[in-house]
Amino acid sequence: MKDTELIRAAEHFAQEQLGQDATGHDWFHTNRVRNTAALIAGMEGANVVICTVAALLHDVADEKLNPSKEAGLLKVSDWLEEHLPDEAACKHIMEIIATMSFSGGGGEPMSTLEGQVVQDADRLDALGAIGITRTMVFSGAKGRPVYDPAIPPRDESLQQEYRDYSKGTAVNHFYEKLLKLKDLMNTAYGKQLAEERHQFMLDFLEQFYKEWNQGGIQ
């Protein structure tokens, strides 16, 4: 299968699996990550095809959208075995997808440049205006309030705590994850792109608290 055919097939698979998602992990998110990964790969000299396919399939395997992490990874692994005869490339893509999750900030570091590129692209989509919007959508889908001054941000050092969606607020998520991402970027170009988006979130929070407090609730 040619690279263009493989990418097209991965696009269709991702659209099929994620098209109905309403938590911010939809096809549009996947497509943005794919485009950003290709951009960073070109700047950093990484394999663009590996980065593109891994980016397209990364949320198909996400444990948030599957019965378990293992079930999600098996779904993607089975698809790759059917569509990509290059065993080394399949292994490389699966390693990227299995390692790239934030997981409370405690995940294993990426061992390849391609993995670093795709992880940076995914993290960039959690920053800036898009990141703010996705946080609100996800919190609404999980029944979390936007903000409650009585609920402090948690120390998201443990994966079990990070995956407990019943607790916390949307605004706390900025401190638990989003504002940490700038310093976790892998590539030079990824770090450059993260700076502006990080500052935008700080500006948003400043304005949010200003408007909240003018409402008379402390």
FIDREN-293116 format. One line per 5 residues: number of its first residue (from 0); their letters; for each residue z, x, y of C-alpha. Coordinates in Angstrom, 2 decimals, decimal comma, always signed. Each point is the difference from the previous one (the first is absolute). Layout:
NUM> a> Z/X/Y | ...
This chain:
0> mkdte> +0,00/+0,00/+0,00 | -0,98/+1,35/+3,41 | +2,66/+0,51/+2,65 | -1,36/-2,85/+2,11 | +0,05/-2,36/-3,00
5> liraa> +3,55/+1,04/-0,91 | +1,20/-0,63/+3,55 | -1,75/-3,37/+0,12 | +1,59/-1,00/-3,31 | +3,43/+1,10/+1,26
10> ehfaq> -0,53/-2,08/+3,14 | -0,75/-3,11/-2,06 | +3,00/+0,59/-2,27 | +2,35/+0,45/+2,96 | -1,35/-3,10/+1,74
15> eqlgq> +0,42/-2,00/-3,20 | +3,60/+1,16/-0,48 | +1,20/-0,06/+3,62 | -2,13/-2,66/+1,67 | +2,72/-2,66/-0,04
20> datgh> +2,91/+2,24/+0,99 | +2,04/-1,25/+2,97 | +2,56/+2,82/+0,28 | -2,06/+2,56/+1,94 | -1,31/+1,72/-3,14
25> dwfht> -3,31/-1,85/+0,10 | -3,60/+1,19/-0,19 | -0,11/+0,70/+3,74 | +2,93/+2,42/-0,36 | -1,72/+1,67/-2,95
30> nrvrn> -3,26/+0,32/+1,91 | +1,75/+1,55/+3,01 | +1,76/+2,51/-2,27 | -3,32/+0,83/-1,67 | -1,69/+0,63/+3,35
35> taali> +2,88/+2,09/+1,33 | +0,20/+2,00/-3,23 | -3,71/+0,80/+0,22 | +0,45/+1,05/+3,64 | +2,94/+2,30/-0,77
40> agmeg> -1,72/+1,37/-3,12 | -2,97/+1,03/+2,11 | +2,25/+1,73/+2,54 | +2,12/+1,76/-2,64 | -2,73/+0,93/-2,50
45> anvvi> +1,21/-2,25/-2,83 | -2,13/-1,73/-2,65 | -1,13/-3,15/+1,80 | -0,92/-1,92/-3,18 | +3,38/+0,60/-1,66
50> ctvaa> +1,78/-0,98/+3,21 | -2,13/-3,11/+0,45 | +0,45/-1,34/-3,54 | +3,74/+0,75/-0,02 | +0,40/-1,76/+3,34
55> llhdv> -1,95/-3,02/-1,19 | +2,14/-0,37/-3,13 | +3,43/+1,04/+1,28 | +1,39/-3,50/+0,63 | -1,55/-1,49/-3,13
60> adekl> +2,68/+2,00/-1,81 | +2,82/-0,62/+2,49 | +3,17/-1,19/-1,69 | +0,54/-2,52/+2,81 | -3,11/-1,82/-1,23
65> npske> +0,48/+0,41/-3,76 | +2,69/-0,84/-2,57 | +0,96/+3,69/-0,02 | -1,20/+3,40/+1,17 | -1,10/+0,78/-3,54
70> agllk> -2,05/-3,20/-0,27 | -1,78/+0,74/+3,26 | -0,83/+3,56/-0,96 | -1,30/-1,11/-3,40 | -2,30/-2,54/+1,69
75> vsdwl> -1,56/+2,72/+2,14 | -0,12/+2,54/-2,83 | -1,88/-2,44/-2,23 | -2,49/-0,72/+2,79 | -0,62/+3,69/+0,66
80> eehlp> -0,56/+0,77/-3,68 | -2,68/-2,67/-0,05 | -1,76/+1,07/+3,20 | +0,59/+3,76/+0,34 | -0,84/+2,22/-3,02
85> deaac> +1,31/+3,13/+1,75 | +3,44/+0,33/-1,61 | +1,21/+2,59/+2,52 | -0,98/-2,22/+2,92 | +1,76/-2,99/-1,60
90> khime> +3,16/+2,04/-0,49 | -0,16/+1,26/+3,59 | -0,36/-3,52/+1,43 | +2,81/-1,37/-2,18 | +2,30/+2,84/+1,06
95> iiatm> -0,65/-0,85/+3,65 | +0,67/-3,71/-0,47 | +3,13/+0,55/-2,08 | +1,53/+2,40/+2,55 | -0,93/-1,40/+3,40
100> sfsgg> +2,64/-2,73/+0,45 | +2,62/+0,42/+2,74 | +2,77/-0,99/-2,46 | +2,72/+0,27/+2,60 | -1,32/+3,38/+1,07
105> ggepm> +1,02/+1,63/-3,27 | -3,31/+0,24/-1,84 | -1,49/+3,14/-1,52 | -2,17/+2,10/+2,35 | -3,75/-0,20/-0,45
110> stleg> -1,35/+2,92/-2,04 | -3,63/-0,16/+1,23 | -1,71/-0,14/+3,37 | -1,69/-3,27/-0,99 | +3,39/-1,54/-0,75
115> qvvqd> +1,33/+1,15/+3,36 | -3,01/-1,54/+1,74 | +0,32/-3,41/-1,66 | +3,76/-0,10/+0,52 | -0,47/+0,81/+3,69
120> adrld> -2,63/-2,74/+0,35 | +2,31/-2,57/-1,59 | +2,92/+1,06/+2,17 | -2,11/-0,18/+3,14 | -0,70/-3,66/-0,75
125> algai> +3,76/-0,60/+0,11 | +0,16/+1,39/+3,54 | -1,06/-1,21/+3,43 | -1,14/-3,52/+0,83 | -1,26/-0,60/-3,53
130> gitrt> +3,29/+1,21/-1,47 | +2,00/-2,32/+2,26 | -2,16/-2,97/-0,95 | +0,17/+0,77/-3,72 | +3,79/+0,34/+0,17
135> mvfsg> +0,36/-3,44/+1,54 | -2,40/-1,57/-2,49 | +1,74/+1,62/-2,97 | +3,47/-0,95/+1,24 | -1,10/-3,59/+0,50
140> akgrp> -1,45/-0,11/-3,51 | +3,31/+1,27/-1,40 | +2,18/-2,31/+2,12 | +1,57/+2,73/+2,12 | +0,95/-0,72/+3,63
145> vydpa> -1,68/+1,88/+2,82 | +3,30/+1,36/+1,32 | +3,74/-0,51/-0,27 | +2,30/+2,23/+2,10 | +2,75/-0,46/-2,59
150> ipprd> -2,08/+1,64/-2,75 | -0,28/+3,79/+0,41 | -2,88/+2,01/-1,48 | +0,64/+1,27/-3,53 | -0,18/+3,55/-1,27
155> eslqq> -3,20/-0,38/-2,02 | +0,58/+3,03/-2,17 | -0,01/-1,86/-3,31 | -3,06/-1,74/-1,39 | +2,03/-2,98/-1,22
160> eyrdy> +1,32/-0,55/+3,52 | -3,46/+0,37/+1,52 | -1,48/-2,58/-2,38 | +2,75/-2,57/+0,63 | -2,01/-2,28/+2,27
165> skgta> +2,73/-2,65/+0,24 | +2,00/+2,15/+2,41 | -0,69/+1,36/+3,44 | -2,26/-1,04/+2,87 | -3,49/+0,79/+1,23
170> vnhfy> +1,29/+2,09/+2,90 | +2,32/+1,97/-2,28 | -3,03/+0,96/-2,07 | -1,17/+2,13/+2,93 | +3,08/+2,19/-0,42
175> ekllk> +0,08/-0,18/-3,79 | -3,63/+1,08/-0,45 | -2,55/-0,16/+2,80 | +1,56/+2,42/+2,48 | +0,49/+2,55/-2,79
180> lkdlm> -3,68/+0,16/-0,90 | -1,17/+2,26/+2,84 | +2,06/+2,87/-1,35 | -1,18/-0,64/-3,57 | -3,72/+0,40/+0,71
185> ntayg> -1,69/+2,66/-2,13 | -3,18/+1,06/+1,79 | -0,56/+1,41/+3,46 | -2,41/-2,78/+0,95 | +2,29/-2,65/-1,47
190> kqlae> +2,86/+1,30/+2,13 | -2,23/-0,12/+3,07 | -0,93/-3,64/-0,64 | +3,62/-0,96/-0,67 | +1,29/+1,16/+3,38
195> erhqf> -1,60/-2,75/+2,08 | +0,88/-2,74/-2,49 | +3,60/+1,18/-0,20 | +0,37/-0,09/+3,77 | -1,50/-3,50/+0,11
200> mldfl> +2,75/-1,22/-2,35 | +2,71/+1,58/+2,14 | -1,46/-1,73/+3,05 | -0,11/-3,29/-1,90 | +3,65/+0,26/-1,02
205> eqfyk> +1,05/+0,79/+3,57 | -1,79/-3,10/+1,26 | +1,29/-2,10/-2,91 | +3,66/+0,79/+0,76 | -0,59/-0,59/+3,71
210> ewnqg> -1,38/-3,47/-0,64 | +2,59/-0,80/-2,69 | +2,92/+0,89/+2,24 | -1,40/-1,97/+2,91 | +0,27/-2,97/-2,33
215> giq> +3,78/+0,34/+0,23 | +0,67/+0,95/-3,64 | +1,80/+3,29/-0,52
